Amino acid sequence: MAKGYETNQERLAVLSSFGKDLARRAKSRCELCEASGVKLSIYEVPPVPREPDFGICAFLCENCLEHADHPKRFVAGESWRFLTQSLWSEVPALQALSLRLLRRQADSQAWAREALEDAWVDPAIEEWAAREK
């Protein structure tokens, strides 16, 4: 078996061990849009360290995961207004991710611009959000 495959499988095993704690933290809802009753997946907010870290993980629905993971497919719009709430999360990974997603639509959405102007974000979170993939 290839070393890269084994390393990936080990990483996935560690990430899946975070599942119960993430589900508890998220109350079994998407941590961004708060959708419940949907499939949730663990998302590591980039940049991803060599070793899996619970602190950079978010529990996301398929829609939020797709848009977080593929910036070029992101479609700005009113449906993302929930980001104005998730930006105030106590979880740094969610703050950084919300900040990124708000910035992606600030040019076309006045509400996103306003949310960014009104928010105070820790400089470390600002830096993290700026270091997209």
C-alpha positions as CSV (number, residue, x, y, z in Angstrom):
1,M,0.0,0.0,0.0
2,A,1.2,3.5,-0.8
3,K,2.6,5.6,2.1
4,G,0.4,8.6,1.1
5,Y,-2.7,6.5,1.2
6,E,-1.9,5.2,4.7
7,T,-1.1,8.7,5.9
8,N,-4.4,9.9,4.6
9,Q,-6.3,7.1,6.2
10,E,-4.7,7.8,9.5
11,R,-5.6,11.5,9.2
12,L,-9.2,10.6,8.4
13,A,-9.3,8.3,11.4
14,V,-8.1,11.1,13.7
15,L,-10.6,13.6,12.2
16,S,-13.5,11.1,12.6
17,S,-12.5,10.8,16.3
18,F,-13.4,14.5,16.6
19,G,-17.0,13.7,15.3
20,K,-18.7,13.3,18.7
21,D,-17.2,16.4,20.2
22,L,-18.0,18.4,17.1
23,A,-21.6,17.1,17.0
24,R,-21.9,18.1,20.7
25,R,-20.4,21.6,20.1
26,A,-22.6,22.1,17.0
27,K,-25.7,20.6,18.7
28,S,-25.9,18.4,15.5
29,R,-26.5,21.4,13.3
30,C,-24.3,23.0,10.6
31,E,-22.1,25.4,12.5
32,L,-22.6,28.1,9.8
33,C,-26.2,28.0,8.6
34,E,-27.6,26.0,11.5
35,A,-29.3,23.5,9.3
36,S,-30.4,20.4,11.2
37,G,-31.5,17.0,10.0
38,V,-28.9,17.1,7.2
39,K,-25.7,15.2,6.7
40,L,-22.8,17.0,8.4
41,S,-19.1,16.7,7.6
42,I,-15.9,17.7,9.3
43,Y,-14.2,20.6,7.5
44,E,-10.7,21.7,8.3
45,V,-10.4,25.5,7.9
46,P,-7.3,26.1,5.8
47,P,-4.4,26.3,6.1
48,V,-4.4,22.8,7.4
49,P,-1.5,21.8,9.7
50,R,0.4,18.5,9.3
51,E,-1.4,16.9,12.3
52,P,-5.2,17.1,12.6
53,D,-6.3,19.7,15.1
54,F,-9.8,19.9,16.6
55,G,-9.4,23.7,16.9
56,I,-9.5,24.2,13.1
57,C,-12.4,22.0,12.5
58,A,-16.0,23.0,11.7
59,F,-19.1,20.7,11.3
60,L,-20.8,21.8,8.0
61,C,-23.7,20.8,5.9
62,E,-23.1,19.8,2.2
63,N,-24.0,23.3,0.9
64,C,-21.7,25.2,3.3
65,L,-18.9,22.7,2.8
66,E,-19.1,22.9,-1.0
67,H,-18.9,26.7,-0.9
68,A,-16.2,26.8,1.8
69,D,-14.0,24.3,0.0
70,H,-14.4,25.6,-3.6
71,P,-14.1,29.4,-3.6
72,K,-14.5,29.7,-7.4
73,R,-18.0,28.0,-7.2
74,F,-19.2,30.4,-4.5
75,V,-22.4,32.2,-5.4
76,A,-23.0,35.4,-3.4
77,G,-26.5,36.3,-2.3
78,E,-29.0,36.9,0.4
79,S,-29.0,33.2,1.4
80,W,-25.7,33.8,3.1
81,R,-27.0,36.3,5.7
82,F,-26.5,33.8,8.4
83,L,-22.8,34.6,8.2
84,T,-23.4,37.8,10.1
85,Q,-24.3,35.6,13.1
86,S,-21.6,32.9,12.7
87,L,-19.0,35.7,12.5
88,W,-19.7,36.2,16.2
89,S,-19.2,32.6,17.1
90,E,-16.9,31.8,20.1
91,V,-15.2,29.2,17.8
92,P,-12.1,30.8,16.1
93,A,-12.4,28.4,13.1
94,L,-16.0,29.6,12.4
95,Q,-15.0,33.2,12.8
96,A,-12.2,32.8,10.2
97,L,-14.4,30.8,7.8
98,S,-17.3,33.3,8.2
99,L,-14.9,36.2,7.5
100,R,-13.7,34.5,4.3
101,L,-17.2,33.9,3.0
102,L,-18.3,37.4,3.8
103,R,-15.3,38.8,2.0
104,R,-16.0,36.8,-1.1
105,Q,-19.3,38.6,-1.5
106,A,-18.6,42.1,-0.1
107,D,-18.2,43.5,-3.6
108,S,-21.7,42.5,-4.6
109,Q,-23.6,42.5,-1.4
110,A,-24.1,45.6,0.7
111,W,-25.2,43.6,3.8
112,A,-21.9,41.7,3.7
113,R,-19.9,44.9,3.4
114,E,-21.8,46.3,6.4
115,A,-21.2,43.2,8.5
116,L,-17.5,43.4,7.8
117,E,-17.4,47.1,8.7
118,D,-19.3,46.5,11.9
119,A,-17.4,43.5,13.1
120,W,-14.4,43.6,15.3
121,V,-12.3,40.5,14.7
122,D,-9.2,39.5,16.6
123,P,-6.1,40.2,14.5
124,A,-5.0,36.6,14.7
125,I,-8.4,35.6,13.2
126,E,-8.0,38.3,10.5
127,E,-4.6,36.8,9.6
128,W,-6.0,33.3,9.5
129,A,-8.9,34.3,7.3
130,A,-6.5,36.0,4.9
131,R,-4.5,32.8,4.5
132,E,-6.9,30.9,2.2
133,K,-5.6,27.8,0.5
